[in-house]
């Protein structure tokens, strides 16, 4: 049986990879241009998105997150990291996790409880949110963003078909 989250997570990784690939055509100045109403420059938004994705993995397994929120990171490094994250996420989902199991995050003098289902869905939501911001930034630069919605994913992977 396939995890109901498998398509959602696979789309998350596919869309992130496709968006990073589309950004390869940008100049260094375009990658670093701040865009009002978004997280910040495209490269900073992508670094945050990919870095957070790797950080979320540390809750589920021993994982070394190679990407920090550093604007000095390259698109190739981001692409490599999100691809590696994707493989790890598929392994996590294959473990048959209990969506209601409590996962505790420990901080400096605090604990935060959230069920595994909420934490995994946050990964997907976070990626969607920031990919949307990058698409807005691309549009503001006069660049047509790639098709990265779920229908485009379904078509690209053969998961959807015409009637």
C-alpha positions as CSV (number, residue, x, y, z in Angstrom):
1,X,0.0,0.0,0.0
2,X,1.2,3.5,-0.8
3,X,1.4,6.2,1.8
4,X,-1.2,8.8,1.2
5,X,1.5,11.4,1.8
6,X,3.9,9.8,-0.8
7,X,2.5,11.9,-3.7
8,X,2.4,15.0,-1.6
9,X,6.1,14.6,-0.5
10,X,7.2,13.5,-4.0
11,X,5.5,16.6,-5.4
12,X,7.2,18.8,-2.8
13,X,10.6,17.5,-3.9
14,X,9.9,17.5,-7.6
15,X,8.5,21.1,-7.5
16,X,11.5,22.3,-5.5
17,X,14.0,20.7,-7.9
18,X,12.2,22.1,-10.9
19,X,12.1,25.6,-9.4
20,X,15.8,25.5,-8.5
21,X,16.6,24.3,-12.1
22,X,14.6,27.2,-13.5
23,X,16.6,29.7,-11.4
24,X,19.8,28.5,-13.1
25,X,18.9,30.9,-15.9
26,X,19.0,33.9,-13.6
27,X,21.9,36.3,-13.1
28,X,23.7,36.6,-9.7
29,X,22.0,40.0,-9.4
30,X,18.6,38.6,-10.0
31,X,19.1,35.8,-7.5
32,X,20.0,38.4,-4.9
33,X,17.3,41.0,-5.7
34,X,15.0,41.5,-2.7
35,X,11.3,41.3,-3.7
36,X,8.7,43.1,-1.4
37,X,6.1,40.8,0.1
38,X,8.4,37.7,0.0
39,X,10.9,36.1,2.3
40,X,13.7,38.0,0.6
41,X,16.0,37.4,-2.4
42,X,15.4,34.3,-4.4
43,X,18.6,32.6,-3.3
44,X,17.9,33.4,0.4
45,X,14.3,32.0,0.1
46,X,15.6,28.8,-1.6
47,X,18.3,28.4,1.0
48,X,15.8,28.8,3.8
49,X,13.3,26.4,2.2
50,X,15.9,23.7,1.5
51,X,17.7,24.2,4.8
52,X,14.5,24.0,6.8
53,X,13.6,20.8,4.9
54,X,16.8,19.2,6.1
55,X,16.3,20.5,9.6
56,X,12.8,18.9,9.7
57,X,14.4,15.6,8.8
58,X,16.5,15.7,12.0
59,X,13.4,15.1,14.0
60,X,12.9,11.8,12.2
61,X,16.4,10.4,11.8
62,X,20.1,11.0,12.3
63,X,20.6,13.5,9.5
64,X,23.3,16.0,8.7
65,X,21.8,19.0,7.2
66,X,24.3,20.4,4.7
67,X,22.4,23.6,3.9
68,X,22.2,26.6,6.3
69,X,20.5,29.9,5.6
70,X,23.4,31.3,3.8
71,X,23.1,33.4,0.6
72,X,26.5,32.1,-0.4
73,X,25.1,28.7,-1.2
74,X,24.9,27.7,-4.9
75,X,21.8,26.5,-6.8
76,X,23.7,23.3,-7.5
77,X,24.2,22.7,-3.7
78,X,20.5,23.5,-3.1
79,X,19.5,21.0,-5.9
80,X,21.7,18.3,-4.5
81,X,20.4,18.8,-0.9
82,X,16.7,18.8,-1.8
83,X,17.2,15.6,-3.8
84,X,19.0,13.9,-0.9
85,X,16.3,15.2,1.5
86,X,13.7,13.7,-0.9
87,X,15.2,10.3,-0.7
88,X,15.3,10.5,3.1
89,X,11.7,11.7,3.3
90,X,10.6,8.7,1.2
91,X,12.4,6.4,3.6
92,X,10.7,8.1,6.6
93,X,7.3,7.7,5.0
94,X,7.9,4.1,4.2
95,X,8.4,3.4,7.9
96,X,4.7,3.4,8.6
97,X,4.7,6.2,11.1
98,X,1.8,6.8,13.5
99,X,0.4,10.2,12.5
100,X,-0.8,10.8,16.1
101,X,2.5,9.9,17.9
102,X,3.7,12.9,19.9
103,X,7.1,14.3,18.9
104,X,8.7,16.7,21.4
105,X,11.1,19.4,20.3
106,X,13.4,20.6,23.1
107,X,14.7,24.1,23.2
108,X,16.6,26.3,25.7
109,X,14.2,25.9,28.6
110,X,11.1,24.9,26.6
111,X,9.5,21.9,25.1
112,X,7.1,21.9,22.1
113,X,4.8,19.0,21.4
114,X,3.3,18.2,18.0
115,X,2.0,14.9,16.4
116,X,4.1,13.4,13.6
117,X,1.3,14.1,11.1
118,X,1.4,17.8,11.8
119,X,5.2,17.9,11.6
120,X,5.3,16.1,8.2
121,X,2.5,18.3,6.8
122,X,4.4,21.3,7.9
123,X,7.3,20.2,5.7
124,X,5.0,20.2,2.7
125,X,3.2,23.4,3.6
126,X,6.5,25.2,4.2
127,X,7.8,24.2,0.8
128,X,4.7,25.3,-1.0
129,X,4.6,28.6,0.8
130,X,8.2,29.5,-0.2
131,X,8.0,28.1,-3.7
132,X,5.1,30.5,-4.2
133,X,7.2,33.4,-3.1
134,X,10.0,32.4,-5.5
135,X,7.5,32.3,-8.3
136,X,6.3,35.7,-7.3
137,X,9.9,37.0,-7.4
138,X,10.5,35.4,-10.8
139,X,7.3,37.1,-12.1
140,X,8.4,40.5,-10.7
141,X,11.7,40.0,-12.6
142,X,9.8,39.4,-15.9
143,X,10.6,35.6,-15.8
144,X,7.9,33.1,-16.4
145,X,8.0,30.6,-13.5
146,X,7.8,26.9,-14.3
147,X,4.6,24.9,-13.9
148,X,5.0,23.3,-10.5
149,X,1.5,22.6,-9.4
150,X,0.2,19.1,-8.6
151,X,-1.4,18.7,-12.0
152,X,1.9,19.4,-13.7
153,X,3.6,16.9,-11.3
154,X,0.9,14.3,-12.2
155,X,1.4,14.8,-15.9
156,X,5.2,14.8,-15.6
157,X,5.2,11.5,-13.6
158,X,2.3,9.7,-15.3
159,X,0.2,9.9,-12.2
160,X,-2.7,11.7,-14.1
161,X,-4.1,11.1,-17.5
162,X,-6.8,12.5,-19.8
163,X,-10.2,10.9,-19.8
